[in-house]
């Protein structure tokens, strides 16, 4: 029959052959199938002939005929798949599956071997043609009946950006299980613009009679962006009894925390009889997100078991809350022999941020060595943080070394290294790095251009700064914001172009903030421009009336100009309006321990000796200044500070 089918030239001949050999009843045994692929016709030719036989029904057009044609075109099918044909083929019979696994053929593989082959094939997919060919591999071997294999295929399609193609296969599958529904809900929930589709599938599964399980709820909750919808799904979980599952509870706690409903999250946490480690971490992360580090620390200390995620949450929480010393302290405890936890890339990212702010160069270098020694994954973000840490510690050479060692660099990487060079006085080198960035085809963003303008400012490159500022919109298509204008005001002020700087403040399309007025005031003070300085002072106190630093700047500016009466008036206004000056502070590291000192603080055990030394240093410094400047009024300026040691 196979050779006769191949010789048929038109649908009529093919119909006659099929009817001649068709069994008299559907129960008649199907003939053996020869899978040798000698057909000259393409799958499209076969399909065109099959589709033209409109008078035939599947009742008299036996399943094995479909299977025969399907197998005859198997190789061509894998080269040119067609979704319409795929949906229209009836379900392969057992004969088809047996033929595929027939001994002495290329298809003789166990289900485990087929699964391994399929997974290996998925890992090699990287474009649309690969997706189509892999789909042919699945259908050819009837693997589309395996939910696990089909779900893996869907995930690969999603990763390569072919969600619509995967969705068309999903919708064409008759009676998909809750497993496949969960797979697609998970895929859609990870893409913000498809979150509504994820919720729709969740509701659709329930509508057709499928019961949600402990995977359905966590997946769909990741897609919810409305608190009302979130509460509704939480209620459904309670009604179905799924709320007692630890994975569902963890997702609910995480969701309520993201919505800022920390009390609701804590209620769910407290009602759980068995608290998994993941649930503890989710609750602690919720308090960290709410900036309640005290409660987070209380729960953290109450945990019987901690993993690297637990420690990382606390370290990152301290770092984000500007409690850098506590972050480093938590990291040191984590690395202690008693704990013995091994940090990962995320942990290092958090603690390096704290090192950068505290100038912990030694610890930062040790972490860098640890990353190399233990072969932690050098993500782009981790390398960016290393560059920033070395830059803030003043080790520009090491920052550039890290940059040069990176195989992959993002726009953030380039911006970080340009800023590192700029703030450390390497303005020309920063501009050269920016030119190199443009040469390799990386498009700068607004932060990159801020770093470039800062480089011009620190290096006093006025003409270059004007040029780069002009090209922000003309060349790069970025609208300058207030930060770019602030950099230009600072650049012009530092270079002594006060009139141009003042004119830019007046003509820019934004209301000047305290940073800009402060830059203008500093420039006016340096150049002795009294009128411009007074104008900047007035605006500065209006923009931030409760900032004690502004009044101190005003007082110090008048004092520097020798106008002591105005300096005292500024201090008087500050006192009468109830503005309190925040105490100045400093820190020093001795034997791996950081000591903090604040003005007026007497909590240190050696405070008497410390204050005695500070008093002597203060007296010596005043005497030196008096001899250098030649006027005694400067000695009285110390009385204006109001901060007594």
C-alpha positions, -999 to 999 in steps of 0.1 A, spaced: 0 0 0 29 24 8 43 21 -27 9 26 -43 3 57 -22 36 71 -33 27 64 -70 -6 82 -67 -7 113 -88 -39 129 -75 -63 127 -46 -88 106 -64 -63 78 -70 -52 80 -34 -88 78 -22 -94 46 -42 -62 30 -28 -72 38 8 -107 26 4 -94 -6 -12 -71 -14 17 -92 1 45 -104 -24 71 -141 -33 71 -145 -21 107 -126 2 131 -118 -29 152 -99 -46 125 -62 -49 133 -40 -23 117 -12 -35 94 24 -32 104 39 2 95 71 4 75 89 35 87 116 36 60 113 71 46 114 67 8 86 92 0 94 118 -25 64 139 -16 67 166 10 45 168 40 27 197 24 19 175 -7 6 147 16 -15 171 36 -29 187 5 -41 153 -7 -55 143 27 -74 176 30 -90 173 -4 -107 140 6 -136 158 22 -160 129 17 -139 107 40 -144 105 77 -121 93 103 -144 63 107 -136 49 73 -102 66 70 -83 45 95 -59 59 120 -30 39 105 -33 58 72 -27 90 90 1 75 109 16 61 77 16 95 60 28 111 91 58 88 93 66 90 56 71 127 59 88 127 93 121 140 82 106 167 60 82 175 88 111 183 111 125 207 85 92 225 78 67 222 106 32 237 103 10 246 132 -23 240 113 -13 205 103 -1 197 138 -34 206 153 -54 187 127 -36 153 130 -56 128 152 -39 114 182 -12 89 172 -22 53 178 -3 27 197 9 13 164 26 46 157 43 47 190 53 10 186 67 17 152 87 46 165 103 23 191 105 -7 167 137 -28 171 165 -25 145 155 11 137 169 45 145 139 51 167 146 23 192 150 44 223 136 41 258 115 68 272 143 79 294 167 81 265 141 101 245 137 125 274 175 129 277 178 135 240 150 160 241 165 180 270 199 180 252 181 193 221 164 221 240 197 233 254 209 239 219 179 259 207 187 295 200 164 307 172 130 303 157 140 275 133 153 255 162 120 259 180 101 246 150 125 217 145 123 207 182 85 208 179 88 183 150 110 161 172 83 161 199 54 153 176 73 127 155 79 107 187 45 113 203 63 132 232 36 158 232 17 134 254 43 139 281 34 169 302 69 173 316 85 173 281 59 197 268 63 220 298 101 221 292 95 230 256 72 258 267 98 272 290 124 272 262 100 290 239 95 316 266 132 321 272 138 327 235 108 351 231 83 328 214 56 328 240 29 332 214 40 300 195 40 280 227 6 294 237 -8 283 203 4 248 210 -11 249 245 -45 261 234 -46 234 206 -40 206 231 -73 189 241 -80 189 278 -47 202 292 -39 191 327 -35 214 357 3 207 353 3 224 319 -19 252 332 5 258 360 34 258 335 19 285 314 7 306 344 43 305 356 56 316 322 31 345 318 36 357 354 73 364 348 64 389 321 47 420 334 28 428 302 13 393 303 3 392 339 -34 396 331 -32 366 308 -17 346 337 -47 355 359 -71 346 330 -56 311 327 -59 307 364 -96 315 363 -101 294 331 -86 263 348 -111 266 376 -140 273 351 -134 240 332 -134 220 364 -97 217 372 -86 219 408 -58 243 417 -29 228 436 0 241 457 17 253 426 -12 272 410 -15 297 439 22 308 441 25 311 404 -6 333 399 3 354 429 35 365 412 14 380 384 -10 399 407 -5 437 408 -38 446 425 -43 442 462 -80 434 458 -72 405 434 -45 393 457 -69 391 486 -94 372 465 -69 346 455 -58 343 491 -94 337 501 -97 310 474 -66 293 489 -82 294 523 -115 279 510 -96 251 492 -74 244 522 -42 252 504 -34 280 527 -17 256 551 8 246 525 42 262 533 49 272 497 15 289 494 19 307 527 54 318 517 40 334 485 12 350 504 36 365 529 59 378 502 29 392 483 15 411 513 50 424 520 53 437 485 20 455 488 32 471 521 7 451 542 33 439 567 6 432 594 -13 409 571 19 391 562 27 387 599 -7 373 606 -3 346 579 32 338 593 20 335 629 -9 312 619 13 287 602 18 256 624 49 245 605 73 272 594 97 263 567 130 281 563 117 298 532 87 312 551 110 327 578 132 343 551 101 358 534 88 373 567 122 387 575 126 401 540 92 418 545 103 436 576 135 446 558 115 460 529 94 480 555 127 494 569 120 477 603 154 462 609 148 458 647 119 434 641 138 417 613 167 412 637 144 398 664 130 372 640 164 364 626 178 357 661 148 335 668 155 312 638 167 278 647 182 273 613 197 298 590 210 295 554 229 319 532 196 335 521 188 344 557 222 361 562 221 378 529 187 394 537 200 409 569 233 421 553 214 437 524 188 452 548 215 469 569 233 481 537 201 495 522 193 512 555 227 529 556 237 508 586 269 498 569 288 489 601 261 465 611 261 450 576 298 443 579 294 430 614 267 405 602 290 394 574 319 388 597 296 367 620 284 348 590 319 339 581 329 329 616 338 293 624 307 289 646 283 297 617 303 285 588 279 297 561 293 301 526 283 334 510 272 335 474 273 363 447 243 381 462 258 382 496 291 396 482 271 422 463 255 435 495 286 435 517 307 452 490 282 480 490 288 485 527 326 483 522 324 510 495 305 534 518 328 528 548 360 528 529 368 492 541 394 487 515 411 457 532 378 438 536 368 447 501 401 432 487 396 401 509 362 396 494 376 400 459 401 374 466 375 351 481 354 355 449 383 344 428 395 316 451 361 300 454 351 307 418 319 325 425 300 336 395 314 369 384 281 385 374 281 420 357 265 435 388 291 420 411 320 433 390 303 467 389 301 468 427 338 458 429 347 487 406 326 511 427 342 498 459 377 503 447 369 537 433 354 549 466 385 536 484 407 556 461 423 525 444 415 536 408 442 512 394 424 482 409 390 495 397 403 497 361 419 462 364 385 448 373 369 466 344 395 454 319 391 418 331 353 418 324 342 398 293 307 414 293 301 450 302 268 468 305 262 505 302 262 506 340 298 491 339 310 519 317 292 546 337 307 532 369 343 532 356 339 567 341 326 580 374 354 563 392 380 580 371 362 614 373 358 616 411 394 606 417 408 634 395 414 615 363 391 637 342 409 633 308 411 595 313 374 595 321 366 613 288 389 589 269 370 560 285 337 576 273 351 578 238 361 542 240 326 533 251 311 551 220 336 533 197 324 498 208 288 508 202 275 511 238 248 538 239 252 560 270 223 567 293 216 598 315 238 585 343 268 580 319 265 616 308 263 629 344 296 611 350 311 627 319 300 662 330 314 655 365 347 645 349 348 679 331 339 697 363 367 680 384 392 686 356 382 721 349 374 713 312 349 741 305 348 739 267 346 701 267 318 703 293 298 728 271 302 705 241 291 673 259 261 692 275 251 703 240 252 668 226 231 652 253 199 659 234 213 665 199 234 634 196 222 610 222 185 619 222 183 623 260 165 653 276 188 669 301 174 667 336 181 688 367 212 666 375 228 675 342 221 712 348 235 709 383 268 695 369 271 724 344 264 750 372 291 733 393 315 732 363 310 769 354 311 780 391 344 761 397 359 777 367 349 812 378 322 817 351 297 829 378 275 851 355 271 822 330 263 798 359 237 822 374 221 827 340 219 789 335 201 786 369 176 813 358 169 799 323 169 761 329 134 745 326 135 733 363 132 749 397 167 749 411 171 726 441 193 729 471 222 711 454 223 737 426 220 767 449 246 752 472 270 748 442 264 784 432 269 796 468 302 777 471 314 792 439 303 827 449 320 823 482 352 811 466 352 841 441 341 866 467 309 875 448 289 889 477 256 897 458 254 864 441 262 846 473 235 864 492 210 855 465 220 819 466 218 820 504 182 833 503 170 807 479 188 780 497 170 787 530 137 789 512 142 755 495 153 737 526 142 759 556 148 731 581 182 720 569 207 731 596 236 727 572 223 756 551 224 780 581 259 768 589 270 774 554 254 809 555 272 817 588 305 804 576 302 823 543 297 856 562 325 847 586 349 840 557 341 875 543 347 891 578 311 900 582 308 887 618 275 904 627 257 887 598 273 854 607 258 857 642 224 867 628 223 835 608 230 815 639 203 834 658 177 828 631 186 791 632 181 790 669 148 811 669 132 789 642 139 758 661 163 743 636 186 718 653 220 712 639 228 675 635 259 666 654 290 661 633 305 626 634 335 606 623 348 571 627 381 554 629 390 517 624 414 501 650 421 464 649 392 455 626 368 474 647 351 507 637 346 533 664 321 561 658 324 596 674 297 623 675 300 658 687 293 659 724 292 621 727 308 609 759 298 572 757 333 559 749 352 544 778 383 565 770 363 597 764 382 618 789 416 611 773 401 615 738 386 649 746 419 660 762 438 653 730 411 668 708 412 700 729 449 703 725 447 697 687 420 723 685 440 749 704 471 742 682 452 745 650 437 778 660 471 792 669 485 781 635 456 797 616 460 830 637 496 832 629 490 825 592 460 848 585 470 876 609 437 885 626 423 876 659 387 875 649 392 841 635 398 828 670 363 840 679 347 823 650 350 790 669 324 804 693 299 806 665 298 769 661 280 762 693 295 727 694 318 723 724 341 694 729 
